Amino acid sequence: MKVTFKLFATLMKYLPPDANGHEVPMDVDESTSAFDLLDHFNVPREMAHLVLVNGVYLQPEERTLPLKENDVLAIWPPVAGG
């Protein structure tokens, strides 16, 4: 199935060189979860602070659930600001 994997800010360094900006379209198995994609790209799970699927926040316990066809997984690291 097709999904889009997006990384932002300091996490972009984990994307492959052929990434289109901050995203990579992918064909994945139907059992693939958000954590599976993080592991595939060697993104440390503790660095995945804000995890959204189709704009909806995933609680940590939901990150093991399978994604669906055409889902967009977007991940941001912890950030600080003032």
C-alpha positions in Angstrom: 0.0 0.0 0.0 1.1 3.6 -0.5 1.9 6.0 2.3 3.8 9.2 2.6 6.5 9.6 5.3 7.4 13.1 6.4 10.1 14.3 8.8 10.6 17.9 9.9 13.3 20.0 11.5 16.3 18.1 12.8 14.8 14.8 11.8 15.1 15.5 8.1 18.7 14.2 8.2 17.2 10.7 8.5 15.5 10.9 5.1 17.2 9.3 2.1 19.0 11.5 -0.5 16.2 11.0 -3.0 13.6 12.5 -0.7 11.4 15.2 -2.1 12.0 18.0 0.4 10.8 16.6 3.7 8.8 13.6 2.4 9.2 10.2 0.9 6.3 8.4 -0.8 6.5 4.7 0.0 5.1 1.3 -0.8 4.7 -0.6 2.5 3.2 -3.8 3.8 -0.4 -3.5 5.2 0.9 -4.3 8.7 3.3 -1.3 8.7 3.0 1.0 11.7 4.4 4.5 12.5 7.1 2.8 14.7 8.0 0.5 11.8 8.8 3.4 9.6 10.7 5.2 12.3 12.8 2.0 12.7 13.2 1.6 8.9 14.8 5.1 8.7 16.8 4.7 11.9 14.9 7.6 13.6 15.3 7.3 17.4 11.8 6.7 18.8 12.5 9.1 21.6 13.0 11.9 19.0 9.5 11.4 17.6 7.7 13.9 19.8 4.8 14.9 17.6 3.5 12.1 15.5 0.5 12.8 13.2 -1.4 10.6 10.7 -3.4 12.7 8.3 -3.2 15.6 10.7 -4.4 13.7 13.7 -2.1 13.2 16.7 -1.1 9.6 17.6 -0.8 8.8 21.2 2.3 6.7 22.0 0.3 3.5 22.3 -1.3 4.1 18.9 2.0 4.2 17.1 2.1 0.4 16.8 -1.2 0.3 14.9 -1.1 -0.4 11.2 -1.2 2.5 8.8 -3.8 2.6 6.0 -3.7 3.2 2.3 -2.7 6.8 1.4 -2.0 7.8 5.0 0.4 10.6 5.6 2.7 10.1 8.6 4.3 13.4 9.7 6.8 13.5 12.6 8.5 16.4 14.5 11.2 16.3 17.1 10.9 17.9 20.5 11.3 21.6 20.1 11.9 24.6 22.5 11.0 28.1 21.9 10.4 31.3 23.5 
